[in-house]
Each structure stands twice: as C-alpha cells, then as structure tokens.
C-alpha cells in the first residue's frame, strides 16, 4: 500500500516543496512480506494493524495517523506540526485524524523508532485551528521564543461587540493580531478587499496588526513579534 510521502500527498498533507515534487513512490508491505525494490520506488516492510490501513477511493494507503508517524523520519519539527495540524483541521472538511488517534499512534511506536522524539515534541504543539502550513510554521517558531499563549484563528470583535472577522493568531490581552499573508491574499481580488477591510477595522479599534509574508525569515520575525508583544505590556 502507498505510504510515507506518497500517502501524505494523497491526503493533501502539506510538505516542503522538495518532497512534494519528488515523484518516488513509497510502498509499505505488511510484514513479514518483503519490501518492493524497483526504480522509482522505495519499499518498506513493517507490521501494520488494521487501524493503520486506509483507503482513498480504491487506493490502499496507510492511515492518516500512521502516515504522520512515518513522516517524522524526514520532516523537521515545524513541518511535522504543520502536517499534524492539517490532519486535525476540520473546518471545511471532516478532520482526517483526532488528537487521540495521533497520540495513540505515537505511543504505539516501537522503542527506538526513527523520529519518535520529534513526534513526542510535536504533539503538544498541534492545533487543528491552523489554516495553512506557513501559519503552523510561524506558530512553532513563536513557541520556540516563548510565545505560547496565542489564540489560533479566533473570531475577533471590536469594543462594541461587532464582529471584525477571523484572525490567524491573536493576543487578546495585548490586542495584537498576527496575519500570515499568503500569495492567495494578494492575487485574489475579493480576498484582498476583505483583508484590507478587516485590517482597517482592527487598527481603528486600537489593535496592533503584524503582517507576515513569505519574504520573512520566520525565526527572525518570531523574535521581533515577541519583542513587540513585550512592549505592549506584561501578561
């Protein structure tokens, strides 16, 4: 059955560009079967329980939780969090996995499994409210500099209780909104107009608005955000 990066792509799990462009097919053969060896294929052999097997249409794949565990062998902590966030996200579609399923999958890994430490570090960082890979990556960098309390995609209201809209990351106490501006925000005229209106209303209501783009080094901007939040007052 398809597994690892190949299964991740079929599930729509966001991956670093190099992995998304890799056309190698990863196949897992349930042990004691032998892993497939051929050009263009990477074979894996391991014991798979029933709940670790899935279907996408008629295609046999490893389950979302099993796939996430397999990805830990090749993904950094931030990218693994982004992958897990995607599995938990259920706003526009049913979530592909629950936090309990991911936690159980990690707990069931054999001693010394590759990437197990990264998986354990990723679990407490997961948030199904995240809307995009870059948003997740930014949140991980913010956690690394001690900013661990931000709300993820809450609906913000002004002082009179009127809805302003959803914002990527929010510090309510300091009235600070952080938005990751992906290219779709720039190229979609309707989205762009909505963003401008939301941002204008935030600032009119006294919010500090911090906008982050693909041009920013997320580690550098996370440190800058931590400084700006500290300047807005203690928690």
Phi, psi and omega in degrees: 000155180290144186208183175053226183298326182295313177296321181301317180296319178295326178281352182080016180292128180289133181232162172303151187307316184299321180287324179294330182271350181286122183269002177297135178265129177260126181235133176250127177257122179302128178298145014269017178298158183268142180294142180289139177233117179193159179299134179085002181235147167239120183262145177227146177230124178200159177289126179239123175282165183303317183287353177267004180248143181216179177226138167242103192065241177253011183267125178282126181222161170290153181297160178305315182294319178295320179298317179300317178297319179296326181295338182299340179287341186233351183255147172287169179303311180300318181291328178291322175296316179299321178295316179294321177302319180298320180295324183278339186291127183224030183285309182265350183207164175298140176300144180278340179203161175254163178296327178295321179293318179293318179298316180295322180296320178292317181298332184275355181295143178292155179305132178082009180300137182297128178087001183298321179296320178294321177298316180295324178290330183284326187308310182288351180267350186290145177209115181289354177281349183292136184264347185204160179300312183296324177298318178295316180300319178297318181297322179295318178295324177294320176300321183296334178257016172094002180267092190246002191251005185292143173279143184255116177052047174280163172274124182262139176238152179280182184297340179265005177086008180276139183292128174264317179143177178279142180232142187304302182224137188223134166252099185295319183299318181267004179048056181235131180244134179241125182239129170267120184263095175286169183299330181295335177290335181270325188268343179264107184304319181295316178296319181299316179295320178296319180297315181300315180297315180297317180294321179298318180290324176299311183292324177296333180268008175092013179277146167275125180251123178246119182252132183241139180233175180297339180285345184276141169283116188296327177294318180293315183292329178296318177296320179295319179296318179301320179294316180297321179294319178298324179291337180280353177127163181287161177280000000 
